[in-house]
Amino acid sequence: RPVSDGMDSTPTSHHRRRLTKVSVIGAGNVGMAIAQTILTRDLADEIALVDALPDKLRGEMLDLQHAAAFLPRTRLVSDTDMSVTRGSDLAIVTAGARQIPGETRLNLLQRNVALFRKIVPALAEQSPDAILLIVSNPVDVLTYVAWKLSGFPVRRVIGSGTNLDSSRFRFLLAEHLDVNAQDVNAYMVGEHGDSSVAVWSTLSVAGMPVLKSLQESHSSFEEEALEGIRRAVVDSAYEVIGLKGYTSWAIGYSVANLVSSLLRDQRRIHPVSVLAAGFHGIPDDHEVFLSLPARLGRAGVLGVADMELTDEETRRLRRSAKTLWENTQLLGL
Ligand code: 6V0
């Protein structure tokens, strides 16, 4: 007798839970680390993978499917065609062109915009109610591009932004203070990457402000040392890339963390790339995306915190906003 004969196949309840579908566009290092973390954290019932390279894509899908015996049941599908993403609740874009040696950032950006013209309208058509989560770099500009190309309301277009920078920041501070990184409340905001702003004024450990006491007791926490820690956060990305060629695990966990807040309506606050016009003196008509602490839930961005910044922090944020705005003006979207 087949095993199934002994099983009761009649559903005991008519209340079937709505299934959650997440799509990951770009099955490279970053896309696969994200898919893997979503899988192990049981955040989706179905994951659709899309990449331009069919063999690599199928190989990646099979490799994950072969772990089925050790994981919560999740349907995994993949295709080079965007129709596989149909009906997604959340779509994560990690596809991106790589910088060719000697290529300018603007040229790379233009190639990525051309890529997004292919990807984003097709995604939006397949899943008109989805939340778009952009990871490809330069993430702040490409989140703006995705917003424009999708026609989605701004609350449903989010860039992973400085969520990763903030977790690197928390890690470095935790090491320094010999505490658990989860107890370190510290934000990096602004542009993801070189010009990110470390918000020292709100730093706390388990709710206790620590900056003042650190400055008093540790000479290493003086002004330049603080900038040194911010630099170390920025440089740590370059260090990983220099050593292993790309970054993957931390961005995988950091994006899966956002996925959990969004799809499970956690209303947690994350520094992610959102429309920053009107905040911290950024002109209302400068449509730039920058990371600010945003409350995330099932509807997307539920609110953006108007955090208190020092004059210097505000100046840095405005400077990034100005550069980003000038860059986006060149794109002609
Ligand atoms: P990768 O390993 O080259 O992966 C990119 C993937 O995109 C490849 O598998 C390509 O085949 C695929 N691809 C290219 N064109 C298309 C297309 N038209 N449709 C579908 N797939 C396509 O790069 P990696 O995974 O290392 O990085 C991906 C992106 O993430 C890059 O832009 C990184 O700079 C960016 N990161 C962003 C981070 C953040 O914090 N926001 C962190 C790390 C990396």
Boltz pocket constraint, residues with backbone or C-beta under 6 A from the ligand:
constraints:
  - pocket:
      binder: B
      contacts: [[A, 25], [A, 26], [A, 27], [A, 28], [A, 29], [A, 30], [A, 31], [A, 50], [A, 51], [A, 52], [A, 53], [A, 94], [A, 95], [A, 96], [A, 97], [A, 98], [A, 115], [A, 118], [A, 119], [A, 134], [A, 135], [A, 136], [A, 137], [A, 138], [A, 139], [A, 160], [A, 161], [A, 164], [A, 192], [A, 246], [A, 247], [A, 251]]
      max_distance: 6.0
